[in-house]
Amino acid sequence: MNSTAAPRFDRAEGLSQSGRQVLNQVAESIRSRDADAAERYLDAVAALAPAHPEVLRLRALVAQMRGQYAEAAAYLKRALEQRPYDALPWNNLGSALAETGDLDGAIAAFKKCIELAPQRAAPWFNLGRALDLKGRVDEAHDAFTNALARDPSHAGARVMLARVLQFMGRIDEAEAGYRAVLADEPDSPLAWFGLSTVRTARFSPDDTRAIERVYGRTDLKADERIGVGFALAKALEDEGRYTEAFAALAAANAAKRRTQTWDARLFAQYGADIADTFSRTAPPPASDRGREVIFIFGLPRSGSTLVEQILSAHADVSGANELEDIGELLADESKRRGMPYPHWVPRATPADWERLGNAYLQRTAKWRGERPVFTDKGLSNWTYAGAIRAMLPGAHMVNTRRDAVENCLACFRQHFQRELAFTYDLAEMAAFWREHDQLMRFWHQRYPGAIHDVVHEQLIAEPEHEIRALLDACGLSFDEACLRFHEVERHVRTASAAQVRQPLRADTARALRYGTLLDPLRSMLGQAPAPR
């Protein structure tokens, strides 16, 4: 990577003095987050120089303020055609592309910015965030380390480095990293929330008071207040103050839910369409295609990460975490056919399914580099079980289950990195649980013996028996290392990152601690009220 400093130049070169003054007003409006004023000033200067690269760059920043990220990226690309040597618009382009979901493009743009201006911390930090979202944990670690080498006080990089250390299994270092930020910035919402995600770390009464102080601030952004709300709930839990913890959870979840879009009726119809379609579709012919894959799915917080950690301890298995390849392949096929999944399924031929299965194996080949078998823990794959069976008849499928109330509560206690809108309302969570249960019952009936259930409570009660059954169902020989799964060194990018580094514990159930507060949820799930 080129370490030469970026060339210095006049960004307003070619503009008149009055044009330069207007650009300064644009920049000031952007700094004050006044998009309307910035746009008015831009219109004035654009009348004189509509294609000027700095005008285009500032147009892009205003578009980003309005959430128009694709438009912003288009402006920035036009600016960079004129000034490919300018580091700043490369950084802006990376941010815009990341917002559109083009993480590969974002990573390339940030790397170009770093090539031009390696001394700046911001592009290293932004690169780290994009790499983290791609699951490239080691590279993200290096990027955040580079950001801090350039700006040791960069709070965002310090928090993100602690987060990445969690994923790498370096839990004590992660906790220490969050604590170090809080020592310098006791009111940091990001650090308090980050520390709360280290589920094995306990908050002290002094921590609770500090979090309550932060939560009481009136200047917090909406997302900061939500994160601190979840942290406060954990702190109150750690003190056994469950009524107050539930109130904090209810407030944080309600605020988060207002930012999400979710239609339970549409999802229920989707599940009904899947069951109806595959009930009329002939089971696939026998084949060992896909024998290298173990699909693990279930509801969030149902124990799927634990099961993957157990399997990853086996000498023949690599844990690939939450892959999205099945969903992406089916989405591409839907686009090609001009109709959504599962409506095109009856028209798919055995050759179509074989093509899709082979495409999946090609996309995931890297996971079989060192070990012959890998796990795919894409949580949405439970809706694709019929398609998986058709694409990869030889694959193994594992469904994780947990007590319904415990599962729903665990989701309600979690502020997920990925947006799972149904988890932020207990009634919607219960409805989702019922839809999952209904469709899983259909898959078991449709493909007897094809899906192995791992029930979390049974795994806790009889670990060796359940682990032996799991390995047998996956076509694997018994490996003693699977009983010591917590010793496995691998990256885990879920809410269970700290928990799966510990032996199995029988004290993780929480529903009874909340007592009658969860009785409405119990009723929605068909369970008896809590003992009084």
N, C-alpha and C positions, 0 to 999 in steps of 0.2 A: 504494500500500500504506500503510495507516495506520501512522504512526510514533509514535503515542501509547503510552506505557508501559502494560503490562498492569496492571489494578487489583490492589491487594493485598487479601488477604482471609484469613480463618481457615479453613484446609482442614478442620479438625475441627469446624467450627461445627455445633452441634446435638447433639454427643456429650457425655456426662458426663465428669467428670475421669478416672474409671477407664477409660472408652472411649478417651480421648485417650492414656492411658498404654499401653494395649494397641496402639494404632496406632503409637506410637513403637517398641514391640517388633517389630511387623511390619516397619517400615521398617529397623530394625537387622538383622533376619534377612535381608531382601532384599539389603542391602548386603554381608552376609557370604555371600551365595549359598546360604542354607539354606532351600530352598523348603518342606520339611516343617514346619520350625518356623514359618515365616511363615504357612503355611496353618492351623496349629493356632491361632495367635493370631487370625487372621482369622475363623475359625469362632466364636471367643469373642465378638468384637465384633459380628459379623454377627448373632448371636442377638438383639442389642439393636437393631441398625439395618442390616438386610440390604441396603437400597437406598440407603444413604448414598453420595454420589458419591465420597468418598475411599476408602471400603471397596471400591467397585466398581473404582476405579483400581488399588488395590493388588492386588485379585484378578486384574486383568489382568496386572500385572507378574509375579505368581507363575505365571500361565498361560504367559506368554512364557518364563519360566525353564524350564518343562517342555516347551517346543516346541509349545504349544497356541495357535497364533497366531490362528486364526479365533475361538476362544473368547475370547481376549484382546480382539480387536477388538469383539466383541459387548458385553463388559463396559464398554469405553471409550465406546462409542456411548451406552450407558445413562447413564453418568456425564455425558457432554456434553449430554444432553438437559436435565439439571438445571443445569449450569454451562457454557454455551457460551462464556462469557467467560474461561475458565480455559485458559491457553496450554499448561500441562504435559500434560494428557491429549491435546491435539491432537498434540503431539510423540510421545507414547506410541502414539497411534493410527496415526500415519504409520509408525512402526517395525513395528507389528504387521501392517499392511496390506502393507508391503514384503515381509515374510517370507511372506505368503500368495501373493505374485506380483501383487497388485493395485497396480502402480506408479503408475497414474494416481490412484487413491484416496490413495496415500501422498503423492504430490506435492501434492495438494489439501490434505491434512491438515497437512503441513509449512508450506505457504504460509499457512494459517490461523493456525498457531502464530506464524509470523513477523509476521503482521499484528497479533497481540496482544502480542507480545514481540520487537520487531525488534532489541533490543539484545543478545539472547542469541546466542552463536555456535553452540550445538548444533543448533538447527533449520536454520540455514543449511547446516551441514555435512551433516546428514541429507538435506536437500533436494538438495544436490549429488550425494550418492551415488545417490539415486533417479534423478535426471536423467541421471547417467552410465550407469546400467543401461539407461535408455531410449534411449541413444545421442544424447541432446540435449547435445552436447559444449559448445557455446558457453554455454548456460545453466548447465551444471554448472561451467564455469570461473568464471562470475559468482558463483555461489553459494559456491564455496570461497573466492573473493576476499573476499566479504562476511563469511564466517566468520572469516577472518584479520584483517579490519579490526576485528573485535570482540574477537578473542583472537589476537594475533600468534604466540603460543607453541603454538597448537593443532597438535600434531604430526600428527594424522590428516589435518587439512585441508591441511597443508603437503605431505604425501606424496600425497594425492589430487590436489592441484593440479599437482604434477609429473607425475602419471600422465596427467591431462587434457592437459597441454602436449605429451606424447608423441603423443597421438591427433591433436592439432592440427598436428603436423609441426614443432613447436618443440623439436627434439630436444636442442639444446645447453642451452636453458633448463630442460628437464626434468632432464637430468643434473645441472645446477647446483643445481636444487631439491632433488634427493635428497642431493647432497653437502652442501648447507647444513643439512639436517636432521641428517645424520651428524656434522657439525662440532659441533652442540649436543648430540646424543644418539648417541655412537659405537656404542652397543649396540642401536640401534633395529632390530628384526627387519623391520618393515615397510619401512623405508628401504633396507636392504640388499637385500631381495627386489625392491623396486621398481627399484633401480638395476640389478639383474641382468637385468631385462626390457628394458632399453635395449640391445639386442643389439649395437649398434655401439660401445658403451662397453666398454673393457677394464679388468679389475681388475689392480692392481699386487700384487706380493708382500706389501706392507704391508696391502693390502685383504684378501688371503687370510688373513693372520694374524688380522686383526680379525674376519672372518667365522667363522673357526675358534673364536675365543674366544666369540663369541655362540652358536655352535652347541653349545658345550660347557656352556652354562648349564643348570642343572637346573630353573629356574623358567619355562621357555618353555611357552606353551600348545601344544597339539598342532598347530594350524594354523600357528603361528609357526615351530615346528621344521621343518615341511614346507617352508615358504617359504624359510627360511634354508638348508635342505638343498639346494634347487635353486640358490640363490645360490652356495653353496659349490662345487657341481659346476661351475658356470660359471667361478668363480675358478680352480679347479684345472685346468680345460681351458685357460684363458688362459695358464697356466704350463706347459702341455704335460704335465701329470701325469695322463695318461688313465686309468691303472689306478685311481688314487684317485678321480678324477672319476666313473668308472663305479660305484664302490662307494657314493659319495655319492648318485648318481642312483638306484641300486637301493634304498637305504634310504628316500629321500624318496618314491619312487614306491610302495614297499610300504606305507608309512605312509598315504599318500593313498588307496591302493586299499582299505585297510581301512575307510575312511569311505564307500565307494561301493557301489552295487548294480548289478550287471551280470550278465546271463545270456547267454552266447554262443550257447547252443543255441536259446533263444527268438528271438534276433536272426537266426540262420541260418534258422529256420523262417519268420520274417517275410519274409526275402529270397526264399525258395523260394515262398511264397504269392504274392508280387508277380509273380514270373516266370511262375508257373503261370496266374495270373489274366489277365495281359496277353497271354499266348500264345494265349488263347482269346477275346480281345476284338478286334473289328475295328478297324483303324487309322481315325483320324478322317478325315472328308472334308476336302479341301483348303480352306483359308481363310487370310486374312492377319490374322485376329484375334490380337493379341499381338505384332505385328511391332515394337512399341515396346520390347520387353523382350529383354535378353540374360541368360539364366540361366547363372551360373558355379558349378560345383560340383566336388567332389573330396574327397579325404581332408583332414583338417587338416594343415597344413604341407606341402601338395603344390604350392604356388605359385599358389593361387587369388587371394590378395590382390595378388600381382604382376600377374597377368593383368587383374584389375579396375583396378589403377592404370594399366596400359597403355591400356586402353579408355577410362578416364576422361580421359586426355589428349586424346582426340579431341574436336573441336569440337562434335560432335552428341551426346555421351554424358555422362550424369551417373552417378557411382558412388554407389549407395545402401547399400553395405555389406551386412551379413548380415540380410536381411529374413526374417521368419517367417510371412509372409502365406499362402503356399501350405500349409504345415503346419496353420495355424490354420483355414483354410477347409475343408480336408479333415477336420480333427477335428470342426468344427461340422457338416459333412455327415454324418459317421459318427454323431454324437449324434442328429441329426434322423432318421436311418434306423434307429437302434437296432442297428447292427452296425459292427464296426471296419473301417477301411481295411486291405486292399483288397477285402474280401469283398463289399461292395456294388457294386463296379465293374461286374460283368456286368449289373446291373439299371439302371445309369445310361443315360439316353437322350442323344442329341445335344443336346437342349434343356437337359438337366441340366448337361452340360459347358459349354455356352454361358453358362448362368446363372452357373456358378462362375467361368468366365473373365472375364465382365463384372464380377463382384464383385471379383475380384483387381485389375482395371484401375481400378476406382473407388477401392479402398483405397490404391493406389499412385500415384494421379494427381499427388500433390505432387512426385514425382520427375521429372515431365515439364514442370515449370513453366518452366524456362529452356532446356532442351535436349530434343529430340524423343525421344531413346532413353535408357534407363537400365539399369543392371545390378542384378541380384538375386543376391547371393552367399550365399544360405542353403545351408550345407554339407549339410544333410539332403536337399536337393532332388534328389540323385542317386537316392534311393529313390522319388521322385515323378515321374521323367521321363515315364513313361507317362501319368500324370494331367496333367502339364504339356502334353504333346502333344495330349491330348484337349481340355483347357480352352483352350489358346492355340496352335492349330496353326501360327500364323505366327511364334511366338517362336523365337529362336535359343538353342541350348544349347551350352555349352562345358564340357568335362571336363578338369580338370588332373591330370596324372600326373607321377610322380617315381620314380626308382629305389626299389624296394620297401624295401630295407634303410635307405637314407637317409631315406625317408619315416617309417618306423617309429621310427628313432632320433631324428629331429627331434621327433616327438610325445613320446617318452620323456623328452626333455630339457626339455619345456615343462610348466610348471604352468599349466593353462588357467584363464582367468577363468570360462568356462562349464564345467560338469561334463561331462567326456567320459571316463566311467569306464574304457572299454576301452583308453585310452592309458597307463594306469599299470601295465600288466603286458605284457611283451614277447610272451608267448605269446598273450594275448588281442588284442594289437595286430596280430599276424601273422594271426590268425584273421579279424579284422575286415578287414584288407587283402584277404585271399582272397575274402571275401564281396563286398566292393566290386568287385573285379576280375571276379568271376563275373557279378554283376548288370550291370555296365557292358558286358560282352561280349554279354549278352542284349539290352540296349537297342540296341546297334549292329546286331545281327542283325535285331531286330524293326523298327527304324526306320532303314534304311540312309541314311547321309548326313545324318541329323538332328542328330547330336552331333559337334562338332569337338573332337578331342583336342589339347591343348597339352602336350607332353612337356618338362618343366623342363630337362633336360639338352640337348635340341635347341634350346630357346629361348636358353640360355646360349651354345651353340656358334655358332648362326646367327641372331642376333636380328632383323635386318631381314627375312630370308626368312620366319621364323616369325611375325613381327608382321604382315607383309603377308598371309600366309595366314589369320591370325586375323581381320583386318579384313574380308577377302573373305568368309570363312565367316559373318560377322555382318552381311553386307550393307552394309558401310561402305566409303566411299572411303578411299584412303590419306591419312594425315595425318602429316606429318613430326614433329609434336609427340609422337606415340606412341613415337618412338625416344628422346625425352627425357622419358619418363614420370616420372622422379625429380624433375622440376621442378614437377610438378603440386601445387598447394596445395589439399588437401582433408583431411577428417578420416578417419583410418584407425584402427579400434578392434580391431585384432587383434595377435597376437604379432609380426607383420611391420611394425609401424608405423614403426620406425626404418629397417629394411632397404630398404623400397620408396622411401625418400627418396634412395637411392644408385643410381648406375649399376649395370648387371649385373656381377656378379663371378663368376669361374670357380673361386674358392677356398673355396666354401661347403660342399663335401662333407666329411663328417667320419667316415664309417664306417671307412675304412681306418686312421684315426688310433687307433681303438679295437682294431684288429687282431683277434686270435682271441677277444677277449671277446664279440664279436658272432657268433661261429660258430653257436651254438645258434639265434639268430634267422635267420641265413642258411639254415640247414638247414630251418627251418619255412617259409621262403619259397621253397625249391627252388633256392637259389643255392649256388655252390661256396664252400668255406672261404676265409678270407683267406690271401694269400700269406705264407709263413713265411720 
